[in-house]
Every structure is written in structure tokens, then in C-alpha cells.
């Protein structure tokens, strides 16, 4: 009788061992209550498996730049010379555009001539003053004073016209890059106060912050999307932040690039072949663990731990815990 009992127990133990060997080595979440699904309908979703290509999307923010716009206030100006083109780097004080005005030109010639004429006359009377010692104070004092006033007045008028001429010239106020030149400059249709040329001062940089582990390298070039246009952007710096994120600093390859606040980047991170994936809404979280409810053949639910990978849109890669043949339950 003891032999029979021992034999039965041995057979049961062996059967349990063999049954355990046939199961997958996935860890079930036995301590998680499943009552939330017992009285509610749930939706079954098939676990996906196949190739995926994750994309890293980042918004771009502009930093460290200043725009200077140049105009003239005079009327009746004609283009004399355009000395720069779009994309040219200029230095402070560099002449960018010169204009000419017949009115200003005539006035400068007029007052230049008066200064020369009155200065010569003043010099003449000064010599006479030094030669004619007889009553020179009474004879020349008034003449010299009047001529000195005439010379100074002519110089004042000349300086005013020269200042008007200087205001007709476009001179760089700072070091920077020419980003815009109005077509009206070349056409000669110059309107007072109208923007003729724009200069970007400082270093044009754009930053993007990410917690993704994508391997950025200084010097790499990626494309920014702004509206319907794409622009090449070069990585110039990578900054590790205190919250374990990174700030990636970009500069436009084309220095005239001026991105709007809606600009962003979509970087393809490389194909992931044959990965298992699920909609993110199928993932449950308990403390620091993530799990799903696997639907078993008998309709019961099994809580199973899963390790998450890349998120791609509303899908997430399952690195371990599922093999792609299962169905999982999602609350409706």
C-alpha cells in the first residue's frame, strides 16, 4: 500500500515538472488583482510583430541672434553702389549700400566752395593785419570778425549737408551676416523709411531638448522642417542637462536660414527588424513595473510583466515578456 501511494505521488510530481518545462519563461504578475476586468467588457488586441522605424521628433527654439534693418529717410535718392550680397559676412562700420542725391551733391559743392572762398579772404586780411601796423586794430578788427563768422557759417552748412549724405549711406552697425536685400534697391524705387537690407548679428543657433538616447555627434547634419520647406542643420554642441535630458545645439548650413517658431526635426533612428509591439494604451503600470493582461485560451487573463523599448507614435516596442503570438486585453 505504501508502494502504491509513493508511486502515485511520484507520477504526480513528474507530471507537474514536465508541464512546467513546456511553459514559456515569462514572469506572470500573480499579485495583481484582475477584478477590474471581471465585471467589465474588455477588447482583445493582437500583439504585433514586424519591422518598425522609430522617428525622433524635436521642436526647435531660436537663440542668440539679433536682426538689424536698414533704411534711409531722404527722398529722391538713386542707387550708387550695392557692395554686398545675401549671405555675406560684414564687419562693423563696413559700407553696404551707397546712394546719391543731386540736391545734396549741389549743396555740398556750393558750401565747399564758400568755405574755400571765405577762408582765402580771411587769410588775406590776416596777412594784411600783420603787415599794416598803422591803426590795424581799428581797421581790421571788424573785418576779421565778420569773415571768421562767415567761414564758420559756411562750414556749418557744409557739415549739415555732409551729414545728410552720410545718412544716405547704409553702414553696418555691427558684425553679422546679410540675410535680406530688397528688390527695390536694384530697381531704384527707394521709399523713405522702407527696409532695404537686413543683417543678422550674433550666431544663429537653434536648440532642441530630448531625453532620447539617440547618438548625436558634433558635425552631423539633419534636416529641419518649416512649413513646406526643409533646411540643413549642423550639430555644433551637445549639452547634458541635470534632469538627464540633452540639449542639442544646431546651426543652419545656409547662414541666411531664418526658421519660424513652428520649425521642428524628424530624425529617422534606423529600422528595428522583427520587433514585438503594442499600442501604448495596452500597457499597465504598477509602481516601477509595466505589465499587460494576456488573454489565455480559456478566456482567463494573465498579468505578465513586459520590458518596454522605443515608442513610435501610439505604439511601443516590447523588448521582453511577449513573443508576438499573444492577444492582450484592453479596457473599452
Secondary structure, DSSP 8 states (H G I E B T S, - for coil): -HHHHHHHHHHHHHHHHHHHHTS----B-TTS--HHHHSS-EEEEE-EEEEEEEEEEEE-EEEEEEEEEE----SS-EEEEE---TT-EE-TT-EEEEEE-HHHHHHHHHHHHHHHHHHHHHHHHHHHHHH--TTHHHHHHHHHHHHHHHHHHHHHHHHHHHHHHHTTSEE-SSSEEEEEE-HHHHHT---TT---EEEEEEEEEEEEEE-------TT-EEEEEETTEEEEEEEEEEEE-TTS-EEEEEEESSTT----TT-EEEEEEEEEEEEEEEEGGG-EEETTEEEEEEE-TTS-EEEEE-EEEEEETTEEEEEES--SS-EEEEE-
